[in-house]
Amino acid sequence: MKWTGFFIPTAKETPTEATVPSHQLMIRAGLIRQVVAGAYTYLPLGYLALRKIENIVREEMNAAGAIELHMPAMHPIEWWQQTGRVEAMGETLLRLAGTGDDWRSRTVLGPTHEEPITEIARAYINSYKQLPINLYQIQTKFRGEARPKSGVLRTREFLMKDAYSFHMAKDGPGGLDEGYQKMYDAYCAIFSRCGLPYMIVEAESGPIGGDASHEFMVPTDAGEDWLVQSEDGSYAANLERAEVAPLDDKQGGTNAPLAEVHTPGLSTIDEVSGFLKCQPCQMIKTIIYEADGRPLVALVRGDHEVNEAKLARAAAVGPVKAAQPELIREVTGAEVGFAGPVGLNARVIADQAVTVMHDAVTGANKTDYHITGVNAPRDYQIKESADIRMAVEGDRAPNGSPLVFKKCIEVGHVFKLGTKYSRAMEATCLDRDGKVKPFIMGCYGIGLNRIMAAAIEAFHDDKGICWPISIAPQQVVICALDMRDQSVTSLAQKLHDEMEAAGIEVLLDDRDARPGFKFMDADLIGFPLRVTVGKRGLSEGVVELRKRGTGEVQKLPPDQVVAAVSQLAQEMLKQERTHTRIR
């Protein structure tokens, strides 16, 4: 492949709208172009890299026994209504604009495909003898991101590999646990082959549902997610899942008497703590939720935030949602911002940190009033307590090791769904005893576009991208420096042809341009290997071979270049596979 016969629109200037390195470099290197907010065209070089990622994913999924199919992006909304996810997904679920009972008003664009795949299983699988089975696709997804940003890291249209396994049992041969482990291992192989420095953490299932899940994360400052890891490396989870060790009772206290304080118009933690000259950690924050049609009250320290997933698990209820002002007034007898646990007649779950507080400040359940000197059990009863808050700096892991927080990019997620979707859609089959049972399901997703961006975030410098060789658009670029010199052009073409014949992915930069210009483009795009053919080198009987990542240079006789490139490429591939998972 020759540069002049291809399409590579590189740019010198950094686009003003791009704020993270992957976005900047993907545009400058001519990999992508934005069409509208949240949707990108993959230009030829970008598409080459994306397809290489896709091929790695497909090979590992096939090796793990998954079977590929292709489902449509448009789904009947009735399926999503059956599983209750029209409300759960909210604005993320994109719907076609139709009127009345028009077909468009009954159609959604799939952000994921649990409903269609469950319908397929419901239609075709009727016996345990057909199980287990794992079906996957590589398909475009659509999600109503309110604020798409960071290039292809957060978009409204993206390419995803999603797989779904069906089982008759959770454990044992052919069970969900076994299928889940196969996908877990396949994901490790995929991200290793892609050269990504990834971590695996415990995760929340979110709107997908299920009772267990793990995320595959790439640590980088450009990430929008957070992972939490113990210093000793024994524990890792995403921020939504992270558990914390109980806090000690170090505050002390005098069991001060209750005192009602007039706080007109002061309803936030910052406002009240400033007015009363106390610290937020001395306040009890009382949050009213609605769960399963009933009020649920969460108590956390004023400097902490409620973790709604933890709260729902502790309360053994469905998804929790913030209560509307009407419900808050009904529960507390006050306007929003003045709730407190004293005298509250509702189910209350206190975070563990609240159980060791003394002489606290909280709302008085009376508009424009707070109370000080609040102590349990004298002033209110703590009947239920649990870890229901988000982890913060200074917390420790359950084993006592200090927690470390890292920004990261999520590139993959595996879920144990259980029977969430099969029960909702009445997808069943006969077990060994002839009894009708709902399928037990697993779900496994990978963001292919995110792998590209994560690789660039992990491997770049001030000159451009430093691709892992496994997913680089081309493994080698040959820079012919003197295009008017016959010896240079003929050797460059000869090396190009021999590399192609040897199965090496190679691009010949045959542009009539200055050496510095060619080198800058080669570094910007990030070809892992660069072969330089020039008059000066040929006068010495050598050709230059350079590694992009390290800058290491070899000067070789022309007849040794192809073999050296092939050997070096194989070594780089092997190294990427064995040194990518972060413990």
Disulfide bonds with the S-S distance in Angstrom:
none
